[in-house]
Amino acid sequence: MKFYPFLTQTKINTLLHLSVILQVLFFYFSVVAAPNIPLNFDGWIIEALNKLEVSGVTGGFHRHSLPLSRDDVAKIISRAENRINSGEVTVSPLDGKLLEKLQQEFKSEITDINLKETQKQSLQKTYIRIQPEIRLVNDKIAPALQSGFHYAVGNSNRFNVYTELEVSNFNQQQDFGQSYFLPESPPLLKSAEQRYETWHWDYVVDFKRAYLQYNLISFGDVEFNILAGRDYIYWGASPDKSVGISDNSPPFEHIRLTGLIPCKIGTLKASAFTAQLNSTWNDDGTTRYLAKRYLSAHRIDYQYSDWLEMGIAEWVLYGGDAQSVKWHYLNPILPYYAVQYNAKNDDNIMLSFDVALLPIDGVRLYAEWLADDFQYQSDSNDPHATSWLTGIEWYPLFIERKLGIHTEYVRVNRWTYTHLDPDNQFTHFGTVIGHPIGTDADMFSFRISYHASPSSIIESRYSHQRNGEADITDRFYGEDFENIPFPSGVVEALTEIRFGWNYRPLTAMKGSIYYSWRNTQNLEHKESESKQQHRLVLLLSYAWGN
């Protein structure tokens, strides 16, 4: 033990107080945009992969077309290892430790990859992870449970069975912490179906994900897999939330086909799925019917090394009285817009583009653009219904790339996500499938993070959001849109500052704490009405797993 005689007890107490203040000033708020990897309940894997890509370690991967399987992540890790061993890239000490943590989590899948060419035997494994939790939100505290079961058999995880269960009496959303910092959702049409039913003491038992996945036989270097069941989907460039198909809504019941196609320069990732959404009641006063609703989508994502990724996607949402699946929308290579135009249907078709550039190691620039309605005819009297976002991620070389800076602006114009036919609005179980700010809104955010260790992050975040009076139930009926300001009406302005800290090892005790101060002006679009809120979210858990 060492003693420092120049430190008096008063100075020691002052240093302790300063230490506590500094920790409070840099508390971490976690924003997890993408669907978690199987058996990863807190999102650290996606965050680690994103950081390693921006730092130039991974050589790039298709982060705009998610989710990823465990086998996908193992291949990314193996590629990063090869780049380091060949001297192609030099990693910072922190990035090296993050990669070691990923190697430990995916050691079984990495072993499968190494044995693939030398040992043609059928490999199988079973994962079970159980995570009891204590959750606290302001004055409410209660136990919760998350667990997952994953069975894989065959080389490269040829066949997979996965289920993920959550038991709690808190908001049933993908990320527990984030769900308590989002603004209240606008009033939407009532769903005809329930997502879940409360049990004893307001608890909900929810199978958030449950699917079968089969990796089809590879054709040379081309790989295809098919998935059937319940899962999240995320298409977009933002590390927060996408303006297109995001994981903001509950997961889809769907069938999904994914292919990875190497090119002479770069790789293509092709995705297509068809999902059945929740049914809704349509009642216009004279006719009442149950609308069956469906969503079909396809996407091409091009990725070149770690400095360019770009994608284009198209999807169609349709529903109605006695509606069934339209088989032409199941065709993954048929343009939906052409089919709808020729058939003179009034389905809700959207088109999106996204791109990300990494001009130098440590810097990533990205943007997304979505066209719900885009008037390319000069004589059209309808408005553009579009949304877009742009942002920057920066991990400076100094401080061993431990510091992260992220800023983003997102704008969703009025009438985006809406449709004249209420059966075709862009929602699932009353939640917007796209960006959570909804329509007729924009938001600026700025976030600073510091990786104290591979398992510990501290961060602060500032955001300012403006909400117009229109919401997703609003429809265009020939208004003079050129003279309607954005955002429209009495604008509700929401300013929020968040602080937090999160500790996430592979197993054993985990913990996180989030604090938020929120100030709302023109509350509920009433002039001069204001409200201040303080929110505290605490999570303690212990993860058992093999």
Salt bridges, closest charged atoms under 4 A:
ASP42 OD2 - LYS510 NZ 3.19
GLU47 OE1 - ARG504 NH2 2.65
GLU53 OE1 - ARG63 NH1 2.91
ASP71 OD2 - LYS75 NZ 3.33
GLU88 OE2 - ARG83 NH1 2.97
ASP95 OD1 - LYS51 NZ 2.63
GLU105 OE2 - ARG70 NH1 3.30
GLU105 OE2 - ARG129 NH1 3.43
GLU109 OE2 - ARG70 NE 2.89
ASP112 OD2 - LYS125 NZ 2.56
GLU133 OE1 - ARG135 NE 2.74
GLU164 OE1 - ARG209 NH1 3.56
GLU166 OE2 - ARG135 NH1 2.89
GLU166 OE1 - LYS208 NZ 2.91
ASP206 OD2 - ARG195 NH2 3.45
ASP206 OD1 - ARG230 NH1 3.96
GLU223 OE1 - LYS75 NZ 2.84
ASP231 OD1 - ARG209 NE 2.83
ASP231 OD2 - ARG256 NH2 3.48
ASP240 OD2 - HIS406 ND1 3.92
ASP240 OD1 - ARG447 NH1 3.32
ASP240 OD2 - ARG461 NH1 3.83
ASP247 OD1 - LYS241 NZ 2.67
GLU253 OE2 - ARG230 NE 2.56
ASP283 OD2 - ARG288 NE 3.87
ASP301 OD1 - HIS62 ND1 2.83
ASP301 OD2 - ARG299 NH2 2.86
ASP306 OD2 - ARG83 NH2 3.74
GLU309 OE1 - HIS64 NE2 3.69
GLU314 OE1 - HIS298 NE2 2.86
ASP346 OD1 - HIS419 NE2 3.56
ASP347 OD2 - LYS326 NZ 3.02
ASP354 OD1 - HIS64 ND1 2.83
ASP354 OD2 - ARG299 NH1 2.81
GLU393 OE1 - ARG63 NH2 3.57
GLU393 OE1 - ARG364 NH1 2.80
GLU400 OE1 - LYS402 NZ 3.74
GLU408 OE1 - HIS406 NE2 3.91
ASP442 OD2 - ARG466 NH2 2.71
GLU459 OE2 - ARG447 NE 3.13
ASP474 OD2 - ARG414 NE 3.03
GLU496 OE1 - ARG498 NE 2.26
GLU496 OE2 - ARG518 NH2 2.72
GLU524 OE1 - LYS526 NZ 3.98
